[in-house]
Amino acid sequence: MLRYLTAGESHGPALVSILEGMPAGLALSADDINVQLARRQLGYGRGRRMEIESDRVMFRSGVRHGVTLGSPIALEITNLDWRQWEVRMDPTPNPDYKPNPVTKPRPGHADLPGALKYGHRDVRNVLERASARETASRVCVGAVARRLLAEFDIHVYSHVLSIGGVHARRVNLPPAQLHELAESNDVRCTDTGVVDAIHQAIDAAKANGDTLGGVFEVLVTGVPPGLGSHVQWDRKLDGRLAQALMSMQAIKGVEIGMGFAVAETPGSQVHDPIAYDAASAFGFIHTSNNAGGIEGGMSNGETIVIRVAKKPISTLYKPLASVDLETKQSFAASIERSDTCAVPAASVIGENIVAFTIAQAFLEKYGGDSIAEIRRNYIGYLTEIRER
Ligand SMILES: Cc1cc2nc3c(=O)[nH]c(=O)nc-3n(C[C@H](O)[C@H](O)[C@H](O)COP(=O)(O)O)c2cc1C
């Protein structure tokens, strides 16, 4: 089973992840991961941290001379501003530390429920781990998953559909080309004509001490029919993708295919007719893809299409009211350094989160301990569905 755990505080010494279940024999370099980490740091509307951090991964185990061993892959990113936080975040009691607890929980953050749940008097003990800095670890893990998927011609793309209510026009192009357009600008929109309007919306929000959210779309091409399963609730691919994406900080909605629009559309315009095309990759095809590539909790051979809604950044420079945990007095919430808009970054994180879940389901179906063994299993399955 492919699984991972992450650890690390936002201002701790490092972020670490352990990915277990990757087969042996996969070519993997730090650059494969660093490219994704760099993409996560881009985007119009990010704050100062992105200038401080230039994330680089270090392999601590599981890879030798550029090839995976089949053992757990340990991945580490050093937090470059750790030096400034060394005393405050020291794991051992530090005589130089002058306690300065954060007692003002910020609305829209884990601060209040986390402090109450864990009995912390210093909200920093919550916010350090709740921070979206943790998503750098998830990008590391997802980047490894992507390398595996690429071996089997499965690719994950994304683009931003709207920010702060400014919508990009839909562009009708294959996913790889949509992705290329998205990569060409700092708001990751395929409709490049909307970029200026989005910049203006972000600038206006910033000037006003406010923040913006938005919607992005993740597309996965080349997924064979049969990943996930209809037989048990926790094996359904749509449910697993939704859980994985919802677990990203600030994600409040996940739609697959037509999503919420199915509720307002007659069945004849929702369900996708089935056809056979001997020239296609998997033989059986659908003549439309409103299901977004998933039926009955399984991939159906079409492109997987997922839309994800991200809320506006919680920390506002025009702060919302909060209550001091100790004095119970009203306060304007304290400000940690903050982004105005992180939707483009979230779309990159979303790609990598989706890559992990697809790779996990892929290995469940074609599992083996080496890439060669998985390839045999995969080719055997493709041959079988083509010959039936
Ligand atoms: C890429 C990314 C960057 C984020 N940057 C910030 C930020 O700078 N300031 C902030 O207040 N929230 C930021 N957030 C959102 C918070 O981490 C998140 O809203 C908070 O942890 C509460 O979790 P919840 O929104 O899932 O309930 C960011 C989220 C993502 C995905």
The ligand as an SDF file (V2000), in Angstrom:
LIG
                    3D

 31 33  0  0  0  0  0  0  0  0999 V2000
   -1.1280   27.6460   -0.6580 C   0  0  0  0  0  0  0  0  0  0  0  0
   -1.8150   28.2000    0.5500 C   0  0  0  0  0  0  0  0  0  0  0  0
   -1.2970   29.3330    1.1650 C   0  0  0  0  0  0  0  0  0  0  0  0
   -1.9140   29.8660    2.2690 C   0  0  0  0  0  0  0  0  0  0  0  0
   -1.3880   31.0080    2.8130 N   0  0  0  0  0  0  0  0  0  0  0  0
   -2.0280   31.5790    3.8710 C   0  0  0  0  0  0  0  0  0  0  0  0
   -1.5510   32.7960    4.4170 C   0  0  0  0  0  0  0  0  0  0  0  0
   -0.5440   33.3650    3.9850 O   0  0  0  0  0  0  0  0  0  0  0  0
   -2.2460   33.3340    5.4570 N   0  0  0  0  0  0  0  0  0  0  0  0
   -3.3700   32.7440    5.9690 C   0  0  0  0  0  0  0  0  0  0  0  0
   -3.9610   33.2960    6.8720 O   0  0  0  0  0  0  0  0  0  0  0  0
   -3.8510   31.5950    5.4600 N   0  0  0  0  0  0  0  0  0  0  0  0
   -3.2040   30.9800    4.4410 C   0  0  0  0  0  0  0  0  0  0  0  0
   -3.6990   29.8160    3.9200 N   0  0  0  0  0  0  0  0  0  0  0  0
   -4.9180   29.2220    4.4710 C   0  0  0  0  0  0  0  0  0  0  0  0
   -4.8080   28.6460    5.8590 C   0  0  0  0  0  0  0  0  0  0  0  0
   -3.6780   27.8130    5.9880 O   0  0  0  0  0  0  0  0  0  0  0  0
   -6.0700   27.8770    6.2380 C   0  0  0  0  0  0  0  0  0  0  0  0
   -7.2040   28.6030    5.8790 O   0  0  0  0  0  0  0  0  0  0  0  0
   -6.1000   27.6230    7.7260 C   0  0  0  0  0  0  0  0  0  0  0  0
   -5.0410   26.7490    8.0690 O   0  0  0  0  0  0  0  0  0  0  0  0
   -7.4290   27.0350    8.2340 C   0  0  0  0  0  0  0  0  0  0  0  0
   -7.7340   25.8330    7.6030 O   0  0  0  0  0  0  0  0  0  0  0  0
   -9.1240   25.6480    6.8400 P   0  0  0  0  0  0  0  0  0  0  0  0
   -9.2830   26.8730    5.9810 O   0  0  0  0  0  0  0  0  0  0  0  0
   -8.9220   24.4080    6.0080 O   0  0  0  0  0  0  0  0  0  0  0  0
  -10.2090   25.5140    7.8320 O   0  0  0  0  0  0  0  0  0  0  0  0
   -3.0890   29.2480    2.7960 C   0  0  0  0  0  0  0  0  0  0  0  0
   -3.6000   28.1050    2.1930 C   0  0  0  0  0  0  0  0  0  0  0  0
   -2.9750   27.5730    1.0870 C   0  0  0  0  0  0  0  0  0  0  0  0
   -3.5420   26.3290    0.4330 C   0  0  0  0  0  0  0  0  0  0  0  0
  1  2  1  0
  2  3  1  0
  2 30  2  0
  3  4  2  0
  4  5  1  0
  4 28  1  0
  5  6  2  0
  6  7  1  0
  6 13  1  0
  7  8  2  0
  7  9  1  0
  9 10  1  0
 10 11  2  0
 10 12  1  0
 12 13  2  0
 13 14  1  0
 14 15  1  0
 14 28  1  0
 15 16  1  0
 16 17  1  0
 16 18  1  0
 18 19  1  0
 18 20  1  0
 20 21  1  0
 20 22  1  0
 22 23  1  0
 23 24  1  0
 24 25  2  0
 24 26  1  0
 24 27  1  0
 28 29  2  0
 29 30  1  0
 30 31  1  0
M  END
$$$$
